[in-house]
């Protein structure tokens, strides 16, 4: 059993990498990638070598070519990812405050969630009085 190799050309457009074509021959894949990179049509080009090892059923990948414009796009994405990780780490390290303060805040939220039965009774009473007044008014208007 031998290892199988494939060479994928990926193009970078609209902020995403997409597989453009797949080759069995390394030289042909590199030639095509260089031609595509020189055309200026794509923001970035890269060639990925994939080696499938049948005995272990694993795939190993590595980048064997990067277009010139790709480095800037990768650097921007790397910087954005670093910033996101730094923000997440900073948020975790912030002191959450005193335990008593958190319990008091939770209690205030819990108190606000309780419904007040007096309010419900008053609203029901107002609706009943309005309905009774409407019925009396209709009876009185009919009698005239």
C-alpha positions as CSV (number, residue, x, y, z in Angstrom):
1,X,0.0,0.0,0.0
2,X,1.3,3.4,-0.9
3,X,0.5,6.9,0.2
4,X,-1.7,9.0,-2.1
5,X,-0.8,12.6,-2.8
6,X,-3.0,15.4,-4.0
7,X,-2.3,19.0,-4.6
8,X,-5.1,21.5,-4.1
9,X,-5.0,25.1,-5.4
10,X,-7.0,27.4,-3.0
11,X,-8.1,30.9,-4.0
12,X,-8.8,33.7,-1.5
13,X,-11.8,35.8,-2.4
14,X,-14.3,37.7,-0.3
15,X,-12.5,36.8,2.9
16,X,-12.7,33.1,2.4
17,X,-10.5,30.3,1.0
18,X,-12.1,28.1,-1.7
19,X,-10.7,25.1,-3.5
20,X,-10.2,26.0,-7.1
21,X,-8.6,22.9,-8.5
22,X,-7.0,19.6,-7.6
23,X,-3.8,18.1,-9.2
24,X,-1.9,14.8,-8.9
25,X,1.3,16.4,-10.2
26,X,3.2,18.8,-7.9
27,X,5.0,20.7,-10.7
28,X,1.8,21.2,-12.6
29,X,0.0,22.5,-9.5
30,X,2.8,24.9,-8.7
31,X,3.0,26.2,-12.3
32,X,-0.8,26.8,-12.4
33,X,-0.7,28.5,-9.0
34,X,2.1,30.8,-10.1
35,X,0.2,31.6,-13.3
36,X,-3.0,32.4,-11.4
37,X,-1.0,34.5,-8.9
38,X,0.6,36.6,-11.6
39,X,-2.8,37.2,-13.3
40,X,-3.8,39.3,-10.3
41,X,-7.4,38.0,-10.5
42,X,-7.3,36.6,-7.0
43,X,-6.4,38.2,-3.7
44,X,-4.5,35.2,-2.7
45,X,-3.4,31.8,-4.0
46,X,-2.0,28.8,-2.1
47,X,-1.1,25.2,-2.9
48,X,-1.9,22.6,-0.3
49,X,-0.2,19.2,-0.4
50,X,-2.4,16.4,1.1
51,X,-0.9,13.0,1.8
52,X,-3.3,10.2,2.6
53,X,-1.6,7.3,4.5
54,X,-3.7,4.2,3.9
55,X,-2.2,2.2,6.7
56,X,-3.2,4.7,9.4
57,X,-6.1,6.2,7.4
58,X,-4.8,9.7,8.3
59,X,-4.4,12.8,6.1
60,X,-1.4,15.1,6.5
61,X,-1.6,18.6,5.0
62,X,1.0,21.3,4.4
63,X,1.2,24.5,2.4
64,X,3.8,24.3,-0.3
65,X,3.1,27.6,-2.1
66,X,1.7,31.0,-1.0
67,X,0.9,33.8,-3.4
68,X,2.4,37.3,-2.7
69,X,-0.9,38.9,-1.7
70,X,-1.8,36.1,0.6
71,X,0.7,37.1,3.3
72,X,-1.1,40.4,4.0
73,X,-4.5,38.7,4.2
74,X,-3.2,36.0,6.5
75,X,-1.5,38.6,8.7
76,X,-4.7,40.6,9.0
77,X,-6.6,37.4,10.0
78,X,-3.9,36.4,12.4
79,X,-4.0,39.9,14.0
80,X,-7.8,39.8,14.3
81,X,-7.6,36.3,15.9
82,X,-4.9,37.5,18.4
83,X,-7.0,40.5,19.3
84,X,-10.1,38.3,19.9
85,X,-8.2,35.9,22.1
86,X,-6.7,38.8,24.0
87,X,-10.1,40.3,24.6
88,X,-11.5,37.0,25.8
89,X,-8.6,36.5,28.2
90,X,-9.0,40.0,29.5
91,X,-12.7,39.5,30.1
92,X,-12.0,36.3,32.1
93,X,-9.4,38.0,34.3
94,X,-11.6,40.9,35.3
95,X,-12.6,40.7,38.9
96,X,-16.3,39.8,39.2
97,X,-16.7,41.8,42.3
98,X,-17.6,40.8,45.8
99,X,-19.7,37.7,46.4
100,X,-22.2,39.7,48.6
101,X,-22.7,42.3,45.8
102,X,-23.4,39.5,43.3
103,X,-25.9,37.9,45.7
104,X,-27.7,41.2,46.3
105,X,-27.9,41.9,42.6
106,X,-29.3,38.4,42.0
107,X,-31.9,38.9,44.8
108,X,-33.0,42.2,43.2
109,X,-33.5,40.5,39.9
110,X,-35.4,37.7,41.6
111,X,-37.7,40.2,43.4
112,X,-38.5,41.9,40.1
113,X,-39.6,38.6,38.6
114,X,-42.4,38.0,41.1
115,X,-45.9,39.1,40.0
116,X,-47.9,41.1,42.4
117,X,-51.4,39.6,43.1
118,X,-52.8,43.0,44.3
119,X,-52.2,44.5,40.9
120,X,-54.0,41.6,39.2
121,X,-57.0,42.0,41.5
122,X,-57.2,45.8,40.9
123,X,-57.1,45.3,37.1
124,X,-59.8,42.6,37.2
125,X,-62.0,44.9,39.5
126,X,-61.7,47.8,37.1
127,X,-62.7,45.6,34.1
128,X,-65.7,44.3,36.0
129,X,-66.9,47.8,37.0
130,X,-66.5,49.0,33.4
131,X,-68.4,46.0,32.0
132,X,-71.2,46.5,34.6
133,X,-71.4,50.2,33.7
134,X,-71.6,49.4,30.0
135,X,-74.5,46.9,30.6
136,X,-76.3,49.4,32.8
137,X,-75.9,52.1,30.2
138,X,-77.3,49.9,27.5
139,X,-80.3,48.9,29.6
140,X,-80.9,52.6,30.4
141,X,-80.6,53.6,26.8
142,X,-83.0,50.9,25.7
143,X,-85.6,52.0,28.2
144,X,-85.8,55.5,26.8
